[in-house]
Amino acid sequence: MQDVTGIRDRVKTLTFDCYGTLIDWEGGLTRSLVDIFGPQSLARREELFEVYVAIEAEIERGPFQRYREVLTEVTQRIADHFDWKLTDEKRFRLAGLLPTWTPFADTNAALTRLKKRYRLGILSNTDKDLFAGTARHFPITFDFIVTAEDVGSYKPAMGHFRRMLAEHGERSTTLHVAQSQFHDGRPANALGLAFAWINRYNDLGDPDVDAHGVYPDLKSLADDLLA
């Protein structure tokens, strides 16, 4: 397994994707879709997730709209795709449920340890108010936060990373940490940022993405950085 020990001495700032890296995105989304569409969503969970990811990516490539609006449109398109009933109340519900999604079991202990040595930042495809709800689940305060709402675009577009480099961190001393090679690994590589891949689901790696470290969870990354 690759690790970050070769760059450890130069790293001063750690930036994180949030949902999927720190927050259990799959678990939270599963519970939310059951709330909206009922148990039928569990029976078709794998297909549902594939449809969700494709629809969300398509919307985010279009004209910018806040993530709250993206989630509402995703919900409507899922209902249309599967021919599932959707009330007006449920159509807007996903954004309200997002701040209830909780961290992975290892997240908070790792963040607490890392905060003692590094500046910590968030680069997330969300709105400022939605992240404010999520932030209540963390025991630390991040040094800076860059959301899609701040930059008017969604990763893998470069807006988050360019804003971070312009205002919060230096290329040579920043390590970006994320689960998604598509949303985070590719733009990090393109801008010459060190990238650590948190591969919680033992996925096959993207051969076009270079990672300075590959880890099964955040605890393992913290162990290497703080050794």
C-alpha positions as CSV (number, residue, x, y, z in Angstrom):
1,M,0.0,0.0,0.0
2,Q,1.3,3.5,-0.9
3,D,1.7,5.9,2.0
4,V,2.4,9.6,2.6
5,T,5.6,9.2,4.6
6,G,7.7,10.5,1.7
7,I,6.0,13.9,1.8
8,R,5.1,14.0,5.5
9,D,7.8,16.5,6.4
10,R,6.6,19.2,4.0
11,V,2.9,19.0,4.7
12,K,1.4,21.8,6.8
13,T,-2.2,21.9,5.6
14,L,-4.7,19.1,5.1
15,T,-7.8,19.7,3.0
16,F,-10.7,17.2,3.0
17,D,-13.7,16.3,0.9
18,C,-16.5,16.0,3.4
19,Y,-19.4,13.7,2.2
20,G,-18.0,10.2,1.5
21,T,-14.6,11.0,3.2
22,L,-15.5,12.3,6.6
23,I,-19.3,11.7,6.6
24,D,-20.8,8.3,5.8
25,W,-22.4,9.4,2.5
26,E,-23.7,6.0,1.5
27,G,-25.3,5.3,4.9
28,G,-26.8,8.8,5.1
29,L,-28.2,8.8,1.6
30,T,-29.6,5.3,2.0
31,R,-31.6,6.3,5.1
32,S,-32.7,9.5,3.4
33,L,-34.0,7.8,0.3
34,V,-35.9,5.3,2.4
35,D,-37.5,8.3,4.2
36,I,-38.5,9.8,0.8
37,F,-39.4,6.8,-1.3
38,G,-40.0,4.0,1.3
39,P,-38.6,0.5,1.5
40,Q,-38.8,0.0,-2.3
41,S,-35.6,2.1,-2.5
42,L,-33.7,-0.6,-0.5
43,A,-34.8,-3.4,-2.9
44,R,-33.2,-1.5,-5.8
45,R,-30.4,0.2,-3.9
46,E,-27.5,-0.6,-6.2
47,E,-29.4,0.7,-9.3
48,L,-30.8,3.6,-7.4
49,F,-27.3,4.8,-6.4
50,E,-26.0,4.5,-9.9
51,V,-28.9,6.6,-11.2
52,Y,-28.5,9.1,-8.3
53,V,-24.8,9.6,-9.1
54,A,-25.3,10.0,-12.8
55,I,-28.2,12.5,-12.4
56,E,-26.4,14.6,-9.9
57,A,-23.2,14.8,-12.0
58,E,-25.3,15.8,-15.0
59,I,-27.0,18.6,-13.1
60,E,-23.8,19.8,-11.6
61,R,-22.2,20.1,-15.1
62,G,-25.0,22.5,-16.1
63,P,-25.6,26.1,-15.1
64,F,-24.8,26.6,-11.4
65,Q,-27.5,26.3,-8.8
66,R,-27.2,25.8,-5.1
67,Y,-26.8,22.3,-3.8
68,R,-30.1,22.5,-2.1
69,E,-31.7,23.0,-5.5
70,V,-29.5,20.2,-7.0
71,L,-30.8,17.8,-4.4
72,T,-34.4,18.7,-5.1
73,E,-34.0,18.2,-8.8
74,V,-32.2,14.9,-8.3
75,T,-35.1,13.7,-6.1
76,Q,-37.6,14.6,-8.8
77,R,-35.7,12.9,-11.6
78,I,-35.3,9.7,-9.5
79,A,-39.0,9.6,-9.0
80,D,-39.6,10.1,-12.7
81,H,-37.0,7.4,-13.6
82,F,-38.4,4.7,-11.3
83,D,-42.0,5.9,-11.6
84,W,-42.3,6.4,-7.9
85,K,-44.8,8.6,-6.1
86,L,-43.3,11.8,-4.8
87,T,-45.3,14.3,-2.7
88,D,-44.4,18.0,-2.7
89,E,-43.2,17.7,0.9
90,K,-40.9,14.8,0.1
91,R,-39.6,16.5,-3.0
92,F,-37.7,19.1,-0.9
93,R,-36.8,16.7,1.9
94,L,-33.3,15.5,0.9
95,A,-31.6,18.8,1.7
96,G,-33.1,18.9,5.1
97,L,-31.9,15.4,5.9
98,L,-28.3,15.9,4.7
99,P,-27.2,17.6,8.0
100,T,-28.3,14.4,9.8
101,W,-25.8,12.3,8.1
102,T,-23.1,11.2,10.6
103,P,-19.3,10.7,10.4
104,F,-17.6,7.4,9.9
105,A,-16.6,5.8,13.2
106,D,-12.9,6.7,12.8
107,T,-13.4,10.3,11.6
108,N,-13.6,12.4,14.7
109,A,-10.8,10.8,16.6
110,A,-8.5,11.1,13.5
111,L,-9.5,14.8,13.1
112,T,-8.8,15.5,16.7
113,R,-5.3,14.0,16.4
114,L,-4.5,15.8,13.1
115,K,-5.7,19.2,14.3
116,K,-2.9,19.2,16.9
117,R,-0.3,19.4,14.1
118,Y,-1.9,20.6,10.9
119,R,-4.2,23.3,9.5
120,L,-7.4,21.6,8.4
121,G,-9.7,22.7,5.6
122,I,-12.9,21.5,3.8
123,L,-13.5,21.5,0.0
124,S,-17.0,20.4,-0.4
125,N,-19.8,20.2,-3.1
126,T,-22.4,21.7,-0.8
127,D,-24.0,25.0,0.4
128,K,-22.7,27.0,3.4
129,D,-25.8,26.5,5.5
130,L,-25.9,22.7,4.8
131,F,-22.3,22.3,5.8
132,A,-23.0,24.4,8.9
133,G,-25.5,21.6,9.9
134,T,-22.9,18.9,9.2
135,A,-20.2,20.7,11.1
136,R,-22.1,20.1,14.4
137,H,-21.0,16.5,14.1
138,F,-17.3,17.3,14.3
139,P,-15.4,17.9,17.5
140,I,-13.0,20.4,15.9
141,T,-13.3,23.7,14.0
142,F,-11.9,23.7,10.5
143,D,-9.5,26.5,9.7
144,F,-11.2,27.2,6.4
145,I,-14.2,26.0,4.4
146,V,-14.7,26.2,0.6
147,T,-18.1,25.2,-0.7
148,A,-19.6,25.0,-4.1
149,E,-21.7,28.0,-3.2
150,D,-18.6,30.0,-2.5
151,V,-17.0,29.3,-5.9
152,G,-20.1,28.8,-8.1
153,S,-19.0,25.4,-9.4
154,Y,-18.9,21.7,-8.4
155,K,-15.8,19.5,-8.2
156,P,-14.2,18.1,-10.4
157,A,-14.2,21.7,-11.7
158,M,-11.2,23.5,-10.3
159,G,-13.0,26.3,-8.4
160,H,-12.6,24.9,-4.9
161,F,-8.9,24.1,-5.4
162,R,-8.0,27.4,-7.0
163,R,-9.8,29.3,-4.2
164,M,-8.0,27.3,-1.6
165,L,-4.6,28.0,-3.2
166,A,-5.3,31.7,-3.6
167,E,-6.5,32.2,0.0
168,H,-5.7,29.4,2.3
169,G,-2.8,27.1,1.4
170,E,0.4,26.6,-0.7
171,R,0.7,24.0,-3.3
172,S,3.9,22.5,-2.0
173,T,2.7,22.2,1.6
174,T,-0.9,21.0,1.1
175,L,-2.2,17.4,1.1
176,H,-5.8,16.9,-0.2
177,V,-7.6,13.9,1.3
178,A,-10.7,12.4,-0.4
179,Q,-12.6,9.2,-1.2
180,S,-13.5,10.2,-4.8
181,Q,-10.8,10.0,-7.4
182,F,-13.1,11.5,-9.9
183,H,-14.3,14.6,-7.9
184,D,-11.0,15.2,-6.0
185,G,-8.1,13.1,-7.3
186,R,-8.2,14.2,-10.8
187,P,-8.3,18.0,-10.1
188,A,-5.7,17.6,-7.4
189,N,-3.4,15.9,-9.8
190,A,-4.1,18.5,-12.5
191,L,-3.0,21.3,-10.1
192,G,0.0,19.5,-8.8
193,L,-1.4,19.0,-5.3
194,A,-0.5,16.0,-3.2
195,F,-3.4,13.6,-2.9
196,A,-4.3,10.9,-0.4
197,W,-7.0,8.4,-1.4
198,I,-9.3,7.1,1.4
199,N,-10.4,3.9,-0.2
200,R,-13.0,2.7,2.3
201,Y,-14.8,0.4,-0.1
202,N,-11.7,-1.4,-1.5
203,D,-12.5,0.0,-5.0
204,L,-10.3,-0.5,-8.0
205,G,-8.0,2.6,-8.5
206,D,-8.3,4.9,-11.5
207,P,-5.1,4.4,-13.5
208,D,-5.2,8.0,-14.5
209,V,-5.0,9.3,-10.9
210,D,-1.8,9.4,-8.9
211,A,-2.1,9.1,-5.1
212,H,0.7,9.8,-2.7
213,G,-1.0,7.5,-0.2
214,V,-3.9,5.0,-0.3
215,Y,-5.7,4.2,3.0
216,P,-8.7,2.2,4.1
217,D,-9.8,4.9,6.5
218,L,-8.9,8.2,8.1
219,K,-7.3,6.6,11.1
220,S,-4.7,4.9,9.0
221,L,-3.8,8.2,7.3
222,A,-3.5,9.9,10.7
223,D,-1.2,7.1,12.0
224,D,1.2,7.6,9.1
225,L,1.1,11.4,9.2
226,L,1.7,11.5,13.0
227,A,4.2,8.7,13.2
